[in-house]
Amino acid sequence: MHSRREFLLTTLMVPLSAAAGSVVPSERRVIVDPTTEFRMVRLTDPSHAGFLPAPANRAVARRGQFLVYSADRDGAMQPYRMETGSGVARQIVQAEGLKPESLFLTADDKMLFFADSAGIHRTTFSGREREIYHWAEGYEGGSGLGLSLDGMYAAAVETKPDHWRLRLVSFRNGPVTLVESVEPISFPSIRPRRDSVAYRRGDSSLWLVNFDGSQNRKLALAAGGLGPVFWSPDGRSVLYLSVPEDPTHAVAIREFFPDTNQDHWVTDTSKYATFAPNGDASVFAGASASKASPYLSLLVRRAHRELTIAEHRASDPRLVTTMFSPNSQRLFFQTDREGKMCIYMMNTERLVAETED
C-alpha cells in the first residue's frame, strides 16, 4: 500500500531535458595489475573524471549488476547508471551543480536520490525526477546526503558563511532543523532501524542526534583523526577508521556502540587512508597512505591478515573510495592513477564469501 503523499510524489515526477537518457558506449578496459597480476576492469575512461559517491552511500545494485556514479563528460558533473556487465552507461537526469558525493541508491535498486545547487531530488531510472527539498533562502547545500532504509527520510547539510545546520527531510511531515553550529557539519548518515542521524562535526568528531533534535551528543571515539564511518546493517554500531596522533602507532579499524558508549579495537591496518566493509563486515577493503606501498588490499577481520590486490597509486590516498557490491562479490574503487579519477571493478568471488543484502 502507498500513502496518498507517495502517490502524489510519484505522479508529479516529470522528465527532464533531452540530455537525460543519452547512452554512453562502453568504456570498459581489462587491466592486469603490474604488482599482483590480478585482473581488473577500468569502467570509465581517463579522458574525463568519474566519481563514486561518498563511501557510506549505497551506489551498487544488490548483485553488482549496475552502479550509479558521476562523470563530467560534457564539462559538468552529471549522474549516470552503468550496466557493469556491458559497460554501457546512461545519463539519468540533467542536474545543475550536481554534488557527486551525494548520489544514493534506494534499497530496492529502483530510485536514486541526489543533491545539486537547487536542493535534494529523487528520480526513477527513466528520468522522471522531482525536487523533494529546495535549499532555504540564503543557504546552499553542504557535503553529503543521508537516506533512511525505507527512503522516507533524507538528511542533508545547509550552510551559509560561518554557519551550518543539519536538516531532516520527512516526505510525510516536511523538513526540520536538528542541529545548528558555527563549526562545519558534513556527511550525515541516518542510523539503520533507529530514529537518529550521525554526522561529522569539524575535522575529527562524530555526533549523533535524534530525529526530534534531542540527545545531540559527541560520540566518545578513540582520540586522533577520523576516517570513513559506516553503520552496521542493524544500526547497533559504527565502524570507523582511527588515525592516531602518534605516527608510530597503527592506523586501526574500530567499532563504537552508541547505546552503551563502548569502543572496541577491531584490527590494525597497513596505514589505511580509506576503507570500506563488505556486506557483513567480515572483510575490509582499504587504500594505504604509504608512498612506498600505494596498495589496495583486502583485510580479513577474524584473521587480521591482508592481501594486496592492486596498486592504487592515487595522487592523494584519501580520495580513493572503495565499495563492495551488497553481495560482496564485486569490489569497486576510484583512483586517479591514470591522470583523472576513474572507476575500476574487481571480481572478488574467489576471495570473499557471498553475503546477503
Buried (B, 14 or more C-beta within 10 A) or exposed (E): EEEEEBEEBBEEBEBBEEBBBBEBEBBBBEBEBEBBEBEBBBBBBBEBBBBBBBBBBBBBBBBBBBBBBBBBBEEBBBBBBBBBEEBBBBBBBBBEEBBBBBBBBBBEBEBBBBBBEBBBBBBBBEBBBBEBBEBBEEBBBBBBBBBBBEBBBBBBBBBEEEBBBBBBBBBEEEBEEBBEBEEBBBBBBBBEEBEBBBBBBBEBEBBBBBBEBEEBEEBEBBEBEBBBBBBBBEBBBBBBBBBBEEEEEBBBBBBBBBEEEEBEEBBBBBBBBBBBBBBBBBBBBBBBBEEEEBBBBBBBBEEEEBEBBBBBBBEEBEBBBBBBBBBBBBBBBBBBBEEBBBBBBBBBEEBBBEBEB
